[in-house]
């Protein structure tokens, strides 16, 4: 169940499976139940459900109880939903507030996902940095996370190749290496699509659209924006 959210399965199905898993748990699985409940809240937010203060309440409860793995998941969920919804300011703020949540995460795939999302946020922070020194600091952090993902890929983690390609594209874009950027954006889309990672296909199309828009190429920017919208709708994302 910890890996279900990451697989690209439509969000409605993910939420139903998470809800069903809660009923199968015993009274002695309180920690696991909290972890699944946190995933449910993340999915509900992406589906556009009214949240009230449920996520914040669960975060405070995790802090009070010392439930570090659930807290890490809540922080991760806030970062990823911010990236998906294009709220980079909140993504950066959450990244800085969360600290090092990698040591608190459950399962290798969840850990690789944290590295990936944090690296994307760091690259964006470098792009918007107010000084050369700030840009260098964010870029170095992004490179360290990217190197770790590359090591996992080299050791056989084929299900995160598209993540590595997208990071390579974003880093190349940051440095103005346009041929390398376009090559890796295209590869990220193709691999995510081939391997069924629907949400990452959508995200890759969206970041490619942003890249071409900044280059002044409205045709390809509009093309990738529409492809991103189609993929996110298929995944079940609700966004304005």
Phi, psi and omega in degrees: 000327179300332184265348188301317182302325187279352193278345183096004176295142178309140188301324180299317179293321179300313181298318180297318180292321177297315180299318180296324182293330180298322182289338182274349183276151179268175179294341183271006181249041184301316182296315180296323178298318179298321180296316179293320178299322178296318177299319180300318180295321177299314181296318179299320179298316180294329180277359176084019180286153176291123188259338189054233178243028187298316182293316180296320178297318180291324177297315179296321179295321179294321177296313182296324183269353182074024181276083189292324183290320176294321177299317178299318179296320180295316177297315178301313181301321179294319179294314183292317179296326177295319178296313181297321182275001176077017180265075185292330179298314178291325179300314180294317180298317180293319178302316181289324180289322186291328186071207182273097180266357184295325180287347182258356187281154179257127173086143183295319184293321175299323179293316179298325181293321177297315177303317182295308183295318179298319180297318177301316181295319179297320178297317179295320178297321177296321181296325183260010184298148183271353179213162178298321182292319179294318178300315181298318181297313179294319181296318179298320178296318179297320180295322179297315179295320180295321178299320179295318177297321178297321178297318178297318179298315180297334178270007172110007180279077186290343182278004174236016177300319181295328176296316179297318180297319181292320176296319178299321178295315181294320178293320178295320177298319179301324183265002179076020178270082194290321178298315179294321180297310183295322178299317183281327174300313180299317181294320179300316180296313183296314183290317178299319179294313182298322184268001173083017178273083190298317182293327180281331172298315179296315180295320179297317176299319183294314180292330174294320177299316179298319179301310183291328177297318178293335178276354180082015181260089186291330181299306182287330176298314179293322179300309183289329176296317180293319178296322177296314180301316180299316182291319178295321177297319178296323178290330179111011180288138172247121179213155181282000000 
